[in-house]
Amino acid sequence: MKLLGQELRFAGRQLLRTPGFTLVAVLTLGLAIGACTVIYSIVYGIALRPLPYPRPDAIVRLSQINGSGQRDPFSDPNFEDLRAQASSFEAMAEYSPGTASVIAGSLPLRAGTSTVSHDFFDVVSTYPAQGRRFIDEELHQDGPRAAVVSDRFWREHFGDLQDLAAARLRVGGDPYTVVGVMPGGFDFPAGVDILTPREARARNPFRNGQNWQVAARLRAGVPLAAARAEATAIARRLKQQYGNTTSMFDVSTIPLQETLVGSVRPLLFVLLTSVVFLLIVACANLANMLLARTVARRREMAVRSALGATGASLVLPLVAESLIVATLGGATALLLATAGIRSISFIDLGNLPRTAEIRLSWEVLGFATGVTWLTALMLGMVAGWRSQQPDLADGLKDGQRGHTAGRSVAFLRRGLVVAQLSVSVVLLIGAGLLGRSFVSLLSQDIGFRRDRLLTIDLSSPAPRVRPTPLRLEIDDPSSLARQAQINERLLDRLRTLPGVMEAGGVTRFPMSGGGSAGTFIIARSTDRFRTMPDLLAFINLPERTGHADFRIASAGYFRAMGIPLVRGRLFEDRDGFDAPHVAVISESLARTRWPGQDPIGQLIQFGGMDGDFRVFTIIGIVGDVRERGLDAEPLPTLYAEYRQRPLNTFNFTVVLQTTVDPALVVADARRVIQDISPEVPPRFRTVTEVVAASVTNRRLTLVLTTSFAVAAMLVAVLGIYGVLSYLVAQRSQEFGVRIALGAKWSDIQRLVLGEAARLVLVGVALGVGAALAMSRVLNGMLFGIKSTDPTTYVAVTSLLAIAALVACEVPAIRATRVDPAQALRAE
């Protein structure tokens, strides 16, 4: 230990004598490890950190699987049968997250809400930290309305109250008593602040009424495979028993953590791979720098060896120097990582789950420390291996004359440069592919205009709806006419505001997530639809059915959005609440269901969506809209008139087409909404913001990957610059002799650039090969281009080759300026 302490002090003095090298080495390593730590923190917080519940691996998400293999929500009867028959689960619960208008105090606000069945708290094995869970008398439709709220909601809105019974809420217009407060940090379903009992809502008796997400907890000792097999067997029995009245063929049983992160795992993998590659490039560059120092200290090592130093005493000085550099780099990395993780709260992370759990934890600190010391060990071993000089005379002479290092050192340094260039090519090609894909995505025709549009999300208190075996029964049917009148007044008032050209509304704005879809029936004038069994009689007739998205909209919606009318007409004033029901369909629906025909005048029955059995008459065809995202094909869609089908318009998005900056209209629009519906909290967004939010994950991936790729390219270019600079310095006598013997400056420059060109060509070739081999990784993340896109490959390799050769021009010019007289005297 005493010897190690002496060598560490000596190594520290050596590093202080070369502050330039020390600073570059520490910053190179610090930036690379810091970036690696930040990304690992994101990956760990989102995908690897166990869920904050007891036995989190026992919590699974269940979904119905239909005949097409797609996962659907559960219906009440199917859920009840599965819960009653399955023995692999100790608890199973329904839940349905959403957003509602809430009044806590005096001001209305939008809050995440979810109804949960009574076993929900047992599934997550987490219970209110204050108060209690729901009791039996609250688990009935006519029982007292109770709510359990999140810790953050309680602190923000009832922080001064000591008595839960004094806390009052209005959720969707109904009064609720707060009976419990969940522990701090509890966030399931994600973003939900208010839990209410599912049993207080009516049971839907139809097996195709798929409205509920389901979570369950495995019994202790029951493996996931056994539970999955049992659920599958039950689903098949139910299908055999109930036939086409249920669309459930199987049950999907997936760990809850997998369902949360499965969609973003490719993104996280690309980010982690990119930053690891950056770390490899940085370590290779640092190894090159340390090799240069090792060669420069050959005389010192030869003297030590001549004085009897062997083995560890030769390796220890260079290992100590590497350890100091790596430790300083690691400390710098932790400082940068801490700042980077704190800045995450200011970055839009889009739809990434569990972002609140991203922090610099002990696990991440351990990862950073391990990377730092592993780097130190690797670099120290490389440097120490080169310090073992078998020929002392050569070492002393080389130290005197400054000749080039041996072939093995030269080969190793060139190999490190080639490795840096190869990894940089892989990163740059990946970033280039993602960039071209992103541009291709943004250039897609989305079916509506993007500029000068303001959206206003509204969530009004809705009436209670009770499904019965025959139809949906509404507690207050007159509320539908009132809601239709409110929406009409609202649109009329907003249309008159200064700077507003048109106003319209739709039940689900494109690219906002979610949406309703279902099976419709092509009706005939002789058909009679009065009850749900009347609809079910046609479900098994494929020639009479189809599948489409279901939207409710106003005529102003199409005009404001710039969605073209292809044929027929839009909704008009005559299409009022009591008029015959009419519908507008999208081009894709007309094309898929009535190919080569004119669907105008056709009758459609879509009563399963809202319980209204009146038949639609198709009056118009409009252009397709990318409802589910820029990268999703337009879906067949039916639009109903908002005054005729107002049940779903209690959640309504108003769209304003403006002649000015949409932000200038917000204040006036807010006053109109407060005047007409003071209990409804609006949310304002421009369409540009909505579209941008739909591609946030792709943009984040592109920005981070490009940053790592550019950083790797700069480090690699610096690496080849350093190698050539060192080469020119070591071969200055040779170049001087060549010039003295008549060589032209162009010959010397060509000699140096030829060396650089060989390294660049080998590095680029290996990088292209590696990129092609790894191209399948990006296939699922690209849009509009292939992972072998030749334009990207040519552009990236040309960029890197040009940058590398430009960097080599300076050493090449320096080589031509060697004084031949000094070179000859040295010889």
LINNOR-V480354 format. One record per residue. N is the residue number from 0. SS is DSSP state (H for helix, E for strand, C for the rest). PSI is psi in degrees with one decimal (999 if undefined). Layout:
BEGIN
n,ss,psi
N,SS,PSI
N,SS,PSI
END
This chain:
BEGIN
n,ss,psi
0,C,-35.2
1,H,-42.7
2,H,-40.8
3,H,-41.5
4,H,-41.6
5,H,-43.7
6,H,-34.7
7,H,-40.9
8,H,-41.7
9,H,-42.7
10,H,-37.2
11,H,-42.5
12,H,-39.9
13,H,-41.0
14,H,-35.3
15,H,-28.0
16,H,-17.8
17,C,70.7
18,H,-31.8
19,H,-49.7
20,H,-46.4
21,H,-45.9
22,H,-46.4
23,H,-43.6
24,H,-45.7
25,H,-44.2
26,H,-39.9
27,H,-48.7
28,H,-40.3
29,H,-44.8
30,H,-43.6
31,H,-49.5
32,H,-35.9
33,H,-46.4
34,H,-41.5
35,H,-40.2
36,H,-41.6
37,H,-48.5
38,H,-40.2
39,H,-35.4
40,H,-41.3
41,H,-47.7
42,H,-43.2
43,H,-45.9
44,H,-36.0
45,H,-46.8
46,H,-28.2
47,H,-30.0
48,C,128.1
49,C,146.1
50,C,145.9
51,C,52.0
52,C,153.7
53,C,137.4
54,C,59.7
55,H,-27.7
56,H,-9.4
57,H,-7.5
58,E,127.6
59,E,155.7
60,E,129.1
61,E,140.6
62,E,148.2
63,E,144.6
64,E,124.8
65,C,-175.2
66,C,-19.3
67,C,1.9
68,C,7.0
69,C,150.1
70,E,131.0
71,E,159.4
72,C,168.0
73,E,150.0
74,C,159.7
75,H,-49.8
76,H,-41.0
77,H,-39.8
78,H,-45.7
79,H,-40.4
80,H,-42.1
81,H,-43.6
82,H,-38.7
83,H,-32.6
84,H,-22.5
85,C,130.4
86,C,-3.5
87,C,-10.7
88,E,135.8
89,E,-18.3
90,E,146.7
91,E,136.6
92,E,146.3
93,E,150.4
94,E,155.8
95,E,92.5
96,E,152.7
97,E,-164.4
98,E,139.1
99,E,159.0
100,E,128.3
101,E,139.4
102,E,113.4
103,C,100.0
104,C,-122.2
105,C,-23.0
106,C,138.2
107,E,148.5
108,E,162.8
109,E,130.1
110,E,150.5
111,E,127.7
112,E,159.9
113,E,132.9
114,E,139.3
115,E,139.7
116,C,168.8
117,C,-21.3
118,C,1.6
119,H,-46.3
120,H,-30.2
121,H,-33.0
122,H,-48.2
123,H,-6.6
124,C,39.8
125,C,134.8
126,C,161.8
127,C,136.1
128,C,-28.6
129,E,145.1
130,E,-141.2
131,C,173.9
132,C,-177.9
133,C,143.8
134,C,171.6
135,H,-41.9
136,H,-18.1
137,H,-4.8
138,C,42.0
139,C,154.2
140,C,-32.5
141,C,7.9
142,C,174.1
143,C,141.8
144,C,122.1
145,E,152.2
146,E,144.3
147,E,129.9
148,E,162.2
149,C,159.9
150,H,-40.5
151,H,-38.3
152,H,-41.7
153,H,-46.2
154,H,-36.8
155,H,-32.6
156,H,-20.4
157,H,28.6
158,C,-27.9
159,C,-9.1
160,C,137.5
161,C,-22.1
162,C,117.9
163,H,-35.8
164,H,-19.0
165,H,-8.0
166,C,124.9
167,E,141.2
168,E,154.2
169,E,117.5
170,E,116.6
171,C,30.0
172,C,-11.7
173,E,141.9
174,E,138.6
175,E,148.9
176,E,131.6
177,E,119.2
178,E,-10.6
179,E,156.2
180,E,122.9
181,C,159.6
182,C,155.3
183,C,137.7
184,C,-12.1
185,C,126.5
186,C,65.2
187,C,129.7
188,C,153.5
189,C,133.2
190,C,2.3
191,C,131.9
192,C,-17.4
193,E,122.3
194,E,133.0
195,E,155.7
196,E,129.7
197,H,-33.4
198,H,-15.0
199,H,-8.3
200,C,154.7
201,C,146.3
202,C,135.7
203,C,117.7
204,C,-2.7
205,C,132.6
206,C,-15.1
207,C,8.1
208,C,80.0
209,C,97.2
210,C,-5.4
211,E,134.9
212,E,150.7
213,E,134.2
214,E,150.8
215,E,159.0
216,E,125.5
217,E,144.5
218,C,149.8
219,C,130.5
220,C,-6.1
221,C,118.1
222,C,154.7
223,H,-39.0
224,H,-39.0
225,H,-41.7
226,H,-40.0
227,H,-43.2
228,H,-40.6
229,H,-43.4
230,H,-39.5
231,H,-43.7
232,H,-41.1
233,H,-42.1
234,H,-40.8
235,H,-36.9
236,H,-42.5
237,H,-38.9
238,H,-42.2
239,H,-35.1
240,H,-41.1
241,H,-5.5
242,H,-135.6
243,H,-2.3
244,H,-10.0
245,C,140.2
246,C,5.3
247,C,117.5
248,C,-27.6
249,E,175.9
250,E,129.9
251,E,129.6
252,E,102.1
253,E,135.9
254,E,139.9
255,H,-41.9
256,H,-35.8
257,H,-39.5
258,H,-28.8
259,H,-35.8
260,H,-4.7
261,H,-39.9
262,H,-23.5
263,H,2.4
264,H,-42.6
265,H,-40.0
266,H,-47.5
267,H,-38.2
268,H,-43.3
269,H,-43.0
270,H,-45.6
271,H,-41.4
272,H,-42.2
273,H,-44.8
274,H,-30.5
275,H,-40.6
276,H,-41.0
277,H,-41.1
278,H,-39.1
279,H,-44.5
280,H,-44.4
281,H,-42.9
282,H,-38.6
283,H,-40.6
284,H,-41.6
285,H,-38.6
286,H,-38.9
287,H,-43.3
288,H,-42.2
289,H,-33.4
290,H,-39.7
291,H,-41.8
292,H,-36.9
293,H,-44.8
294,H,-41.3
295,H,-23.3
296,C,20.4
297,H,-37.6
298,H,-42.7
299,H,-44.1
300,H,-36.6
301,H,-40.9
302,H,-45.2
303,H,-43.1
304,H,-39.9
305,H,-28.9
306,C,5.5
307,C,0.5
308,C,137.1
309,C,163.5
310,C,-120.7
311,H,-32.4
312,H,-20.6
313,H,-37.2
314,H,-34.6
315,H,-43.2
316,H,-41.8
317,H,-34.9
318,H,-41.2
319,H,-41.8
320,H,-42.3
321,H,-39.8
322,H,-40.8
323,H,-46.6
324,H,-45.6
325,H,-38.6
326,H,-45.3
327,H,-39.9
328,H,-40.3
329,H,-41.5
330,H,-42.8
331,H,-39.7
332,H,-42.4
333,H,-37.9
334,H,-46.6
335,H,-38.7
336,H,-40.7
337,H,-46.2
338,H,-39.8
339,H,-42.3
340,H,-36.8
341,H,-32.3
342,H,-10.9
343,H,-32.9
344,H,-18.1
345,H,1.4
346,C,138.2
347,C,107.6
348,C,13.2
349,C,-130.6
350,C,15.8
351,C,130.8
352,C,160.7
353,C,31.9
354,H,-24.2
355,H,-17.9
356,H,7.2
357,C,115.3
358,C,163.9
359,C,89.6
360,C,175.6
361,H,-33.5
362,H,-42.4
363,H,-37.5
364,H,-41.1
365,H,-39.5
366,H,-46.2
367,H,-41.8
368,H,-42.4
369,H,-43.4
370,H,-42.9
371,H,-50.8
372,H,-30.7
373,H,-41.2
374,H,-43.2
375,H,-43.6
376,H,-44.4
377,H,-48.6
378,H,-38.7
379,H,-38.6
380,H,-41.6
381,H,-48.2
382,H,-41.6
383,H,-37.4
384,H,-39.0
385,H,-17.6
386,H,-12.4
387,C,91.7
388,C,116.5
389,C,-24.5
390,C,102.0
391,H,-38.0
392,H,-44.9
393,H,-39.8
394,H,-42.0
395,H,-41.6
396,H,-42.6
397,H,-37.8
398,H,-34.3
399,H,-47.4
400,H,-15.3
401,C,27.7
402,C,172.5
403,C,157.9
404,C,171.5
405,C,169.3
406,H,-35.2
407,H,-40.7
408,H,-45.6
409,H,-41.8
410,H,-41.4
411,H,-43.5
412,H,-42.0
413,H,-38.1
414,H,-38.9
415,H,-39.9
416,H,-44.1
417,H,-40.9
418,H,-42.9
419,H,-46.1
420,H,-41.1
421,H,-47.2
422,H,-39.0
423,H,-39.3
424,H,-44.9
425,H,-46.9
426,H,-43.1
427,H,-40.0
428,H,-42.2
429,H,-46.2
430,H,-38.7
431,H,-43.0
432,H,-43.8
433,H,-37.4
434,H,-47.8
435,H,-37.5
436,H,-41.1
437,H,-42.9
438,H,-42.8
439,H,-38.1
440,H,-46.6
441,H,-24.3
442,C,-0.4
443,C,144.3
444,C,111.5
445,C,-6.1
446,C,-1.7
447,C,162.8
448,C,157.6
449,C,-22.6
450,C,155.2
451,C,42.0
452,E,131.9
453,E,129.4
454,E,145.5
455,E,110.3
456,E,127.0
457,E,138.0
458,E,102.1
459,C,154.8
460,C,125.6
461,C,153.1
462,C,158.4
463,C,137.5
464,E,130.6
465,E,113.3
466,E,137.8
467,C,169.3
468,C,-20.6
469,C,-37.1
470,C,173.9
471,E,130.0
472,E,132.4
473,E,130.2
474,C,-40.2
475,C,83.9
476,C,-28.7
477,H,-18.1
478,H,-23.6
479,H,-45.9
480,H,-38.0
481,H,-41.8
482,H,-39.5
483,H,-41.3
484,H,-39.3
485,H,-46.8
486,H,-40.3
487,H,-44.4
488,H,-42.6
489,H,-47.2
490,H,-40.5
491,H,-43.0
492,H,-44.1
493,H,-32.1
494,H,-23.1
495,C,-2.1
496,C,147.2
497,C,133.3
498,C,-3.6
499,E,125.0
500,E,-38.3
501,E,151.0
502,E,137.8
503,E,177.4
504,E,156.3
505,E,153.5
506,C,-21.5
507,C,112.9
508,C,142.7
509,C,143.4
510,C,18.6
511,C,1.3
512,C,149.2
513,C,-156.6
514,C,157.1
515,E,139.2
516,E,154.1
517,E,-173.6
518,E,130.6
519,E,164.4
520,E,131.6
521,E,109.2
522,E,163.2
523,C,159.6
524,C,-22.9
525,C,-10.0
526,C,146.6
527,C,123.1
528,C,108.8
529,C,-23.5
530,C,167.3
531,H,-38.9
532,H,-29.7
533,H,-37.9
534,H,-42.5
535,H,-23.0
536,C,-19.7
537,C,-8.5
538,C,-31.5
539,C,13.2
540,C,92.3
541,H,-28.7
542,H,-13.1
543,H,3.8
544,E,164.2
545,E,175.8
546,E,134.8
547,E,158.0
548,E,149.4
549,E,117.1
550,E,151.4
551,E,127.6
552,E,167.1
553,C,163.6
554,H,-34.7
555,H,-24.8
556,H,-46.8
557,H,-39.5
558,H,-43.6
559,H,-39.5
560,H,-13.8
561,C,25.0
562,C,118.7
563,C,144.4
564,E,115.9
565,E,-39.4
566,E,152.0
567,E,-143.3
568,C,165.8
569,C,-179.2
570,C,147.0
571,C,175.0
572,C,-31.3
573,C,-16.8
574,C,63.0
575,C,-169.1
576,C,-41.1
577,C,4.1
578,C,162.5
579,C,138.8
580,C,134.7
581,E,161.3
582,E,151.6
583,E,136.5
584,E,160.1
585,E,160.7
586,H,-39.8
587,H,-34.9
588,H,-42.8
589,H,-38.5
590,H,-39.3
591,H,-34.0
592,H,-26.9
593,C,60.6
594,C,129.9
595,C,9.2
596,C,166.7
597,C,110.4
598,C,-7.0
599,C,129.6
600,C,-11.6
601,C,153.2
602,E,137.0
603,E,135.3
604,E,115.9
605,C,32.1
606,H,-19.8
607,H,-15.6
608,H,-34.8
609,C,9.4
610,C,4.2
611,C,116.2
612,C,6.9
613,C,139.2
614,C,141.2
615,E,143.5
616,E,125.6
617,E,123.8
618,E,-12.2
619,E,161.3
620,E,129.8
621,E,166.6
622,C,157.1
623,C,149.6
624,C,137.8
625,C,85.8
626,C,-38.4
627,C,-2.2
628,C,164.1
629,C,-29.9
630,C,9.7
631,C,135.6
632,C,147.5
633,C,139.1
634,C,148.9
635,C,131.2
636,E,139.8
637,E,131.5
638,E,123.2
639,E,159.7
640,E,132.6
641,C,-27.3
642,C,-24.0
643,C,-27.7
644,C,68.3
645,H,-5.9
646,H,-40.0
647,H,-4.1
648,H,7.1
649,H,-22.1
650,E,107.1
651,E,139.5
652,E,119.5
653,E,139.1
654,E,126.5
655,E,125.6
656,E,123.3
657,E,158.4
658,C,-2.9
659,C,-178.6
660,C,125.1
661,H,-30.2
662,H,-26.8
663,H,-12.3
664,H,-14.8
665,H,-47.6
666,H,-46.1
667,H,-41.3
668,H,-38.9
669,H,-40.4
670,H,-38.5
671,H,-44.5
672,H,-42.0
673,H,-31.9
674,H,-41.4
675,H,-43.6
676,C,76.5
677,C,-20.0
678,C,0.0
679,C,116.8
680,C,121.1
681,C,153.7
682,E,123.9
683,E,132.7
684,E,144.9
685,E,157.8
686,H,-31.8
687,H,-40.5
688,H,-38.4
689,H,-47.0
690,H,-42.5
691,H,-38.7
692,H,-29.0
693,H,-16.8
694,C,21.1
695,H,-43.4
696,H,-41.4
697,H,-41.1
698,H,-42.2
699,H,-44.7
700,H,-44.7
701,H,-46.8
702,H,-47.1
703,H,-43.4
704,H,-42.4
705,H,-40.6
706,H,-45.7
707,H,-39.2
708,H,-44.4
709,H,-42.5
710,H,-43.2
711,H,-40.0
712,H,-42.8
713,H,-42.4
714,H,-41.4
715,H,-41.5
716,H,-40.4
717,H,-35.5
718,H,-46.8
719,H,-31.9
720,H,-42.7
721,H,-40.9
722,H,-46.1
723,H,-38.1
724,H,-43.6
725,H,-40.2
726,H,-44.2
727,H,-41.9
728,H,-40.8
729,H,-28.9
730,C,20.6
731,H,-38.6
732,H,-42.7
733,H,-44.0
734,H,-37.5
735,H,-42.8
736,H,-43.4
737,H,-43.4
738,H,-40.0
739,H,-29.5
740,C,6.9
741,C,2.8
742,C,140.0
743,C,160.9
744,H,-32.7
745,H,-33.3
746,H,-42.7
747,H,-44.5
748,H,-40.7
749,H,-34.9
750,H,-45.3
751,H,-46.5
752,H,-29.4
753,H,-41.4
754,H,-44.7
755,H,-42.8
756,H,-38.4
757,H,-44.1
758,H,-43.7
759,H,-44.9
760,H,-43.6
761,H,-45.8
762,H,-44.4
763,H,-43.1
764,H,-45.6
765,H,-39.5
766,H,-42.8
767,H,-42.5
768,H,-43.5
769,H,-40.0
770,H,-41.4
771,H,-39.0
772,H,-30.1
773,C,6.1
774,H,-29.5
775,H,-25.1
776,H,-35.4
777,H,-8.0
778,H,-44.9
779,H,-9.9
780,H,0.4
781,C,153.0
782,C,123.8
783,C,-6.6
784,C,164.2
785,C,157.4
786,C,-8.8
787,C,25.1
788,C,114.5
789,H,-33.3
790,H,-44.7
791,H,-45.1
792,H,-45.5
793,H,-43.8
794,H,-44.2
795,H,-47.5
796,H,-36.2
797,H,-43.7
798,H,-48.0
799,H,-41.4
800,H,-44.8
801,H,-45.1
802,H,-42.2
803,H,-43.9
804,H,-35.5
805,H,-42.3
806,H,-29.2
807,H,-10.2
808,H,-35.2
809,H,-50.8
810,H,-34.9
811,H,-42.7
812,H,-39.1
813,H,-35.4
814,H,-32.1
815,H,-11.6
816,C,13.2
817,C,134.9
818,C,115.0
819,H,-31.5
820,H,-45.3
821,H,-37.5
822,H,-41.6
823,H,-39.4
824,H,-39.2
825,H,-37.0
826,C,999
END
